[in-house]
Amino acid sequence: MAYFRLLALLWKHIICGTLTNEVHCTRIAPIQGSAANMDDSGKRIQEISTTVADLTLKETLCLNFSDGMRTQIHTIEYVRMEQQFPVSASYKFGIPLITTSCICDCAGAEQYCSVDDYKYKTYTAVKLTQPDTIIILRHRIYERLASHWTEAASEEFEAVVNKGSAKMETIDKRQVFSN
């Protein structure tokens, strides 16, 4: 039991820095990997690291980056999901002039049916196509300064998730893909 408690404390320290309210991380186990491109002689010319994680609404993935000189935490928060319905066609129409006349067969001869006259209003009909499902993610970068984490950059970006792969470039020029 003590082993698991120590592991949990180490996990929080590695992923979230010190245990403060400055950086919030959801307990998610991301799958990390890398791919390398080689030239014809077998020399590595480019290496791409990848991270796959399952996020649900309001969860935050934290990734710790260190180059020996400085440490950064990148957080990706699943902010919300939207559906946008593209309009494929539309047309305007008006209701023809309407007048009413009532025949009253009651004592006192009051008109009991009254319909407002048409006021020259126009309406628009639209034809919608299949919606785009979009997730909104917030990417933040924290840097370690004077024994606490400070937010260095923040941005929100969108990914269309129902039309194949999406490719976005984040604030630190890393590319983010969504399938």
N, C-alpha and C positions, 0 to 999 in steps of 0.2 A: 504494500500500500504506500509506503514512504517513497518507493522508487517511482511510482506513478505521479505522486505529488511533486517530486523533484522534477520529473520530466515535464509536467504541466507548467511549473514555474520557469524552467528553461525555455519552453516553447513560447511563453508570453514574453520573456526577455529577448529572445532572438527575433521574434516576429514584430513585437510592438515596442521595443525599447524598454524604458523604465515604465513601471506600472502607474501611469498618470492618466488623466482624462484628455491629454493632448491628442493622442492617436487611438482611435477605436478600431479594433480588428475583430472580425467574426472568426470563430474557430473553423477554418476550412483547410482541408489538406489538398493543396494544389499539386498537380502532376507537372513536374518540370523536366524539360529535355532540351536537346540541342541538335541542330543539323548543320553540317559543314559542306560547303561547295569546294571542290578541288579542281585544279587545272589539270591539263593532260599529263604533267609530270608527277602528279600526286601531291603537289604542294597545296596546302590549305589556303584559299584566298578569301573566304568569307565564312563566318560562323554566325548562325542565327539561333538564339535561345528562345524556347517557347514555354508557355505556362498555360495549363488547362485547369479550370476550376468551375465547379457548379455553384452559381450564385442565385439566390432567391431575393425577392424584393427587400430592400433596406439592409442587405448584408454587405459587408466590406471585406475585400481581399487585400491583404498586406503582403508586400514583397520587399525584402531587405536587400539592398545593394551596397557593396563596399568595394572600394578599389585600393584599400590600404591607407589612403590619405584621408578620405572622408566617407561617411556613412549616410545613406539615404533610405527612407522608407517610401515606397510608392503604394498608395492605396487606390483601389478601384471600387467604388460604391455603386450598387444597382439602385438608382434613384427612383425610376418609374418606368411604366410601359404605356405606350399610346397606340391607338389605331387611327390611321388617317385614311379617309375614303376619297380617292381621286374622283373628280367629276369628269365623266366622259362625254356628256352632252347636256345641253340646257336649252330651254326656250321660254320666252315670255308670252303671257296671254292675259287678256282682260275678260271680265265677265260682262256679257252684253247688258245694255240698259234694261233695267227692270222697273216696271211701275206696277202698282197694285191698285185695285179697286175692290172695295168690300161692299157686299150687300148685307144690310143689317135688317133683320126682321125681328127686332126686339123692342120692348117698351122703352121709351126715352130716345130712341133713334140714335144711339151712340155707335160709333164705328168700333167694333171689337177686334178687328184684325188690322194691325198696322205693321208694315214692312218698310224699313228704311230704304230710300232710293239708293241706287248704285252711285258711288262717289268717284267713279273713274279710276278705280284701283287696278293696278297690274300685279300679276303674280309671276313667279319663276318656278318652273318645274325642272328638276335635275335628275340625271341618270348617274348613279354611282357604280363604280366598279369594285372589284375585290380590294379590301383594305390592305394597307401596308402596316405591318406590326413593327413598331419601333421601340427599342429600349434606350433609355437615357442613362448614361454612366457618368460618374464624376471621378476624374483622375486628380489626385493630389500628390505632391511631392513634399516630403518633410526632410529637413536636414538637422543633424545633431549640432547644437550650438550651446555652449556653456551648460552642459549636463541636462539639457532638455530638448525636446523636438520642436522645431519651428517650421511652420508651413512656408515653403519656398515658392510654390506655384500651384494653381488650381484651374481646372477647366471642366466643362461638361461637354460630352459629345454624344451623338446619336448613332445607332446601328440598326439598319433594317434587317430583321432576322428571318423574314419569310421569303426572301428572294435570292437565296444562295449566299455566297461569301460576301462579307463587307470588309473593307480595308480603310483604316483611319490612321492618321499620324497624330501622335499625342504631343503635348507641350514640350517634351524633351526630345522630340523628333524620333521617338521609337514608333514603330508601326504596330498597330493593333488590328487583329483580324477577328471576325465573328462568323461563325457558320450557323 
